[in-house]
Amino acid sequence: MSTRVAVVTGGNKGIGLAIVRALCREFQGDVYLTARDVGRGQAAVASLSSEGLKSSFQQLDINDVDSISTAAAFFKEKYGGVDVLINNAAIAFKVADTTPFAVQAEETLKTNFFATRDVLTAFMPLIKAGGRVVNVSSFVSCRTLNQCSPELQQRFRSEDISEEELAGLMQRFVDKAKAGQHKQDGWPEMAYGVSKTGLTVLSMILARRLSKERPNDGILLNACCPGWVRTDMAGPNAPKSPEEGAVTPVYLALLPPGATEPHGKFVSEKEVQPW
């Protein structure tokens, strides 16, 4: 049997680091913490080592397609693929941030949707039979969905929306935000929420594709909400610790062999949520 491998993006702090820590304890195989910054990533691996936990580091900047390609090639060559992929890397502007909304929209969508999509495009062919893919979304995606126009809601809930149509809608939001017309076009003023709505819908699209193209491989792909967690991103007043935030992503990553669900769902507190 080849060694199994789990890969976590944005793993050097916050929820990502808590996910890596939990996987080091519970996953039977090698655990890779990936991060954009080599120094921070290696420091995180060293800090886990001081806790008696063994992880490895691979540089992965999700906003750099060359970095994605290099990482994908590494895992393909060393492990023949990937057993668990957790897409955790993301950004969020603070509520009080005075950066113009057009810039916030472009930067947030660039990382949280388009760059994560690039990772999935590169890594989906590498997911081994029985693999697990977890996209860390947010409960804000549901709230944002419900604040979109009826037309947008209908498309985002549709089972026939394609990846291309979804990417087009995400780009349309950015373009309309830059023109100051996003509200007239049916979008709420929530760049982070739109990015996570896109990621949740992308998860559903990719899960349907897996069921169609690899029906016998038993791969489960889901989006999830870790909850409101005390991190640099969410601030010190959030009710959950990073370890508590890691519970649902890790639960989905470790769904037992032979499990058939959840798949293509949005999951919070280990429960499938309505979309």
N, C-alpha and C positions, 0 to 999 in steps of 0.2 A: 504493500500500500504506500502510495506517495504521501508525503507529509501534507496535511491540510493547512490552509493559510487564510487568515482574516486580515482585511485591510480597512483602516479607518482614516478618512480624510479630515483635516483640521483637528488632528489628535493631540496637539501640544498643550492645550489648556481647556478649561471649562468642561462642557458636556463631553466633548471628544476625548479628553484625557480620562474622564470617568468611565467612558465606554471601553477604552483600551484597558484600563485597570480591571474592569469586570471581566473582560474577555481573557485577560492573562490568567485569571483565577478559574474561569469556567469553560473556555474553549479548548478542545483537544487538538492542538496544532500550534503553528507559529502565528504570532500576532504582530502586525506591522502598524506602527504609529507613523502616519505621514503628515507632513507640514510643509508650508511654503518656505519657512526659514530654517536652514540646516542647524544653526546654533540652538535655536529654541527647541527644535525637534529632538536633537541629541540630548539636550539638558532634561527634557521630559522623560526620555528613555532612562537616563541616569537616575532620575528621581524615583522612577518605578523600580529600578534595580535596587535602590537603597531600601525599598519596602519588601525586597525578596521576590519581585515580579519580573519575569523575563519578557521583554519585547524587543523588536528591532525597528530601525528607522529607515525610511525611504523618502527622499525628497519628492514632494508632489505639490506643485502650485497649480491649482485648478484653473487659474486664469491664463495659464501658459500651455498651449497645445503641445509644444515640444516636451515640456515636463511631463504631461499626461502620457504622451507616446513612449517616453523613456521608461516611466514607471510600469506601464502596461507590458512593455517588452521584457522588463526585468522579471515580472511575476510569471509571464508566459514561459520564459526560459528556465527560471529556477524551479517553478512549481507546476508548470504545464497548465496554469490557469489560476483561478481564485475561487475559494469556497464561500467566503463571506465578504461582502463589500458594504460598508456603511458610509454613505455620503453625508457627512456632518458639516463640512466646511461651509461657512456662510458669513455674511456681514449684515449689520443693521445700523442705521443712523440713529442717534439718540433723539428722543422727542424734542429736546430743546435745541437741537442742532440747527444752525441758521443757514446751512448749505441750501441753495435754491432747490425747489422740489424737482425741477427738470434734471438736475445733476444727481440728486438722490435716486430718482427713478432709473436713470441710465446705469449708474454704478451698482445699485442693488440688483437689478435684473441681470446685469452682466455677470455677476458672481453667482447669485443664488439660483438663477434659472439657466442661463446660457452656458456658463462654465460647468455647472453640475451636469448639464446635458452632454457636454463634451466628454466628461469623465465616463458617463454611462455609455456613450457611443463607442468609446475605446474599450471599455471593460466588459460590456455585456457579452461579446463573443467569447470572453475568457471565463465566464461563470460556469463552473463545472456542474454536472448532474447532481441534484440534491443541494445545490447552492442556495444561498440566501442573500437578497439585496434589500437594504433598508435605506430609505431616503428620509433624512430628518427634516420634517416640515414643521408646521406649527398650527395650533388651534386658531391663530389669526387668519389662516387660509380660509377656514369656514366662515368666519365673521366677514372677511373681505368678499368672499363669494356672494354672500347674502346682501351685500351692499352694491353689487354690480347691477347693471341694467338687466331686465328680464331676458333680453336677447343674448347677452354675454353669459348669464347663468345657464341658459338653455344649452349653449355650446359647451360650457365647462362641465355640464352634467351628462352630456351626450355620450353614448357608447360608440358613436361612429366618428368622433373627432380624431383627426390624424395628428401625428407628431408635427407635421409641416404646418397644419392649420393652427395648432397650439402655439408654435414658435412665431407664426405670423401675428397672432393676437398679442403675444408678449411684446413683440417689436412695435405693434400698433400702439400699445400703452405707452411705451417709451417715446415714440414719435409724437403722440398727442400731448404727453406731458411737456415735451420740449416746446411745443407750440402753444402751451397753456390751454389746451382744449380737451384734456382728459375727462373732466367732469361732464362736459357736453356729450362726450362719446360714451358715457355710461360707466366710467371708472371712478372708484372712490380715491381719496387722497391718501393712499396707503401703499407706498412702494414695496415695503417689506411684505405686506399682506398679499399683494398681487404676485410677487416673486414666489411666495410659498403656495399660493393657489396654483400657479403654473407647475410647480414641482409636484404637487399632489396629483394633478391631472396627468402629468407626464408619467408618473408612477403607474397610474391606471392604464394608460395607453401601452406602456411597455409590458405590463403584466398580461394584458390581452394578447399582445404579440407573442410572448413566451408560450402562452397556452396554445396558440395556433401553430407556432413554428417548432416548438420543442415540447410537445405534449407529454412525452414519456420521461422527461428529465427531472420532474419533481422539483423544479426551481420555484421558490416563493419570493415575490417582490412586493413590498409594501411601503407606503409612506406612514410616518408617525409623528405624533406630537410628544416631545419630552415633558411638556408642562412649562410653567413659568419658573425658571431656574436662576439661582444666584450666580451670575457670571459677569464678566466684563461687559458683555453685550446687553444683558437684561437688567443689570444693576443689583445693588445689595438688598433691596426690599422684597425680592421675590421669595415665595414661601418654600421652594424646594432647593435642596442641595444638589450639586452636580451629580452625586451618586444616585439620588432619587430620580433625577432627570434621565439617567442612563438606563433605568429599569426597562422601559418599554422598548427602546432600540435593541437592547441586548436580548430581551425576550424574543423579539422577532428574528434576530440573528441566529438564535439557538433553537428555533423551532425544530422538533425532533425529526429524524429521518422518517419518511413515509407520511408526514403531515401534508394535508392538501389545502389547508386554510389557516389563517387568512391569506389571501392572495389578491393583489390589486385593490387593497382596501386602505382606508385612512384609520389608523389605530391610535388610541390614547388610553393610558392607564390599562394597557393590555386588552382593551375592548375595542371592537370595530365600531366606528362612529358613522352616523348618517352623513351623506355628502349631498 
